[in-house]
Amino acid sequence: MTTLPQSLTYRSPRARLATTTPVVLRSPDGSRSQGELQVVSLTGGLLFLPKPLDQGLRVKLMFLSQKGAVLGTVEMLSPVNWGMQPFRFVSLEESDQRRLRATVHSCLQQNNLDEDWMDKYRARLSYKTPKRKRRLPRLLLALTLTAVCLGSALYLFGTHLK
């Protein structure tokens, strides 16, 4: 198995999975537990577990992605809350690393496409078309006032001239 580098100078990109991804965890004593993978990166991830595992426990983790099965040894970290527990990869075979990298890359591309679409949608919502000057209503108002004034003037002159 290939050991993963533990001190990275940058933070590995995190991919939030679009679909529910079940995981199986196998402890050294042979017991198994199940959970759901919420977030994954090249160095670790976040699991939803019915019951948290002991911090520092090393287990085998397996999940199926669109790119294939990923199997590796992980170390469980301190739980975030009762149901959420992060982990870090301790070792992965080279083929599993490739599948994991392809999975993360695919999720990030999909997220970027979703964000691009959302950005365009938000930009369109915030774009306001320039208001046209309403000349026709003003013209009709002026013509109506002119007609009323002329009609009133003709009426008044007509009644006074008789």
C-alpha positions in Angstrom: 0.0 0.0 0.0 1.1 3.5 -0.7 1.4 5.8 2.3 -0.1 9.2 1.8 1.8 12.4 2.6 0.6 13.8 5.9 1.9 17.4 5.7 0.5 19.2 2.7 1.3 22.9 2.2 -2.2 23.4 0.8 -5.6 22.3 1.7 -6.9 19.5 -0.5 -10.1 20.5 -2.3 -13.2 19.1 -0.7 -16.0 17.6 -2.8 -19.6 17.4 -1.4 -21.2 14.4 -3.0 -24.4 15.0 -4.9 -25.9 11.5 -4.1 -26.0 9.5 -0.9 -22.8 7.4 -0.9 -22.9 4.4 1.5 -19.6 3.4 3.2 -18.6 0.2 5.0 -16.0 0.4 7.8 -14.2 -2.7 8.9 -12.4 -2.6 12.3 -9.2 -4.6 13.0 -11.3 -7.0 15.3 -13.5 -7.8 12.2 -16.6 -5.9 13.2 -18.3 -3.8 10.6 -20.3 -0.6 10.6 -22.0 1.4 8.0 -22.4 5.1 7.3 -22.7 7.7 4.6 -19.9 9.7 3.0 -20.8 13.4 3.1 -17.6 15.1 2.0 -14.4 13.6 0.5 -11.0 14.9 -0.5 -7.7 13.3 -1.4 -6.6 13.4 2.2 -9.8 12.4 4.1 -13.4 13.2 4.5 -16.5 13.4 6.6 -18.8 10.5 7.5 -22.3 10.4 8.8 -22.3 7.5 11.3 -25.1 6.2 13.6 -22.6 5.9 16.4 -19.1 7.6 16.3 -16.0 5.4 16.4 -13.1 5.9 18.8 -10.8 8.7 17.9 -7.5 7.3 16.5 -9.0 4.0 15.5 -7.7 2.7 12.2 -10.3 1.0 10.0 -10.7 -0.1 6.4 -13.1 2.1 4.5 -14.8 1.2 1.3 -17.3 3.1 -0.9 -18.5 2.9 -4.4 -18.1 6.0 -6.6 -19.0 6.7 -10.2 -15.4 5.9 -11.0 -15.3 2.6 -9.1 -14.7 1.2 -5.7 -12.3 3.0 -3.3 -10.8 0.9 -0.5 -8.3 2.3 1.9 -7.1 2.5 5.5 -8.3 5.6 7.4 -7.8 7.0 10.9 -10.9 8.3 12.6 -10.6 11.8 14.0 -12.5 13.5 16.8 -16.3 13.5 16.1 -17.8 16.9 15.1 -21.1 15.9 16.7 -22.9 12.7 17.5 -23.5 11.7 13.9 -20.6 13.4 12.0 -17.1 12.2 12.2 -14.1 13.2 10.1 -11.4 10.8 9.0 -8.0 11.0 7.2 -6.6 8.5 4.7 -3.6 6.7 6.1 -2.9 4.4 3.1 -4.4 3.8 -0.4 -3.3 1.6 -3.2 -2.3 3.5 -6.3 -5.4 2.4 -8.3 -7.7 3.5 -5.4 -5.9 6.9 -5.3 -6.6 7.3 -9.0 -10.3 6.5 -8.6 -10.5 8.8 -5.6 -8.8 11.6 -7.5 -11.1 11.1 -10.5 -14.2 11.1 -8.1 -13.1 14.3 -6.4 -12.3 15.9 -9.7 -15.6 14.9 -11.2 -17.6 16.3 -8.2 -15.7 19.5 -8.3 -16.3 20.0 -12.0 -20.0 19.3 -11.5 -20.1 21.8 -8.6 -18.3 24.4 -10.8 -20.9 23.8 -13.5 -23.7 24.2 -11.0 -22.1 27.4 -9.6 -21.6 28.8 -13.1 -25.2 28.2 -13.8 -26.2 29.8 -10.5 -23.9 32.8 -11.1 -25.5 33.4 -14.5 -28.9 33.0 -13.1 -28.2 35.5 -10.3 -26.6 37.9 -12.7 -29.7 37.8 -14.9 -31.9 38.4 -11.9 -29.9 41.4 -10.8 -29.8 42.8 -14.3 -32.5 45.5 -14.7 -33.5 46.6 -18.2 -33.2 50.3 -18.6 -36.6 52.0 -18.3 -37.9 53.5 -21.5 -39.2 57.0 -21.4 -42.9 57.0 -21.6 -43.6 59.6 -24.2 -46.9 58.3 -25.5 -48.8 58.7 -22.2 -47.5 62.2 -21.8 -48.4 63.1 -25.4 -51.9 61.7 -24.8 -52.3 63.7 -21.6 -51.1 66.9 -23.4 -53.6 66.3 -26.3 -56.4 65.5 -23.9 -55.8 68.7 -21.9 -55.5 70.7 -25.1 -58.8 69.3 -26.3 -60.6 70.0 -23.0 -59.2 73.6 -23.0 -60.3 74.2 -26.6 -63.7 72.6 -26.0 -64.2 74.8 -22.9 -63.1 77.9 -24.7 -65.5 77.2 -27.6 -68.3 76.5 -25.2 -67.7 79.7 -23.3 -67.4 81.9 -26.4 -70.4 80.2 -27.9 -72.7 80.9 -24.9 -71.5 84.5 -24.5 -71.8 85.4 -28.2 -75.4 84.5 -28.4 
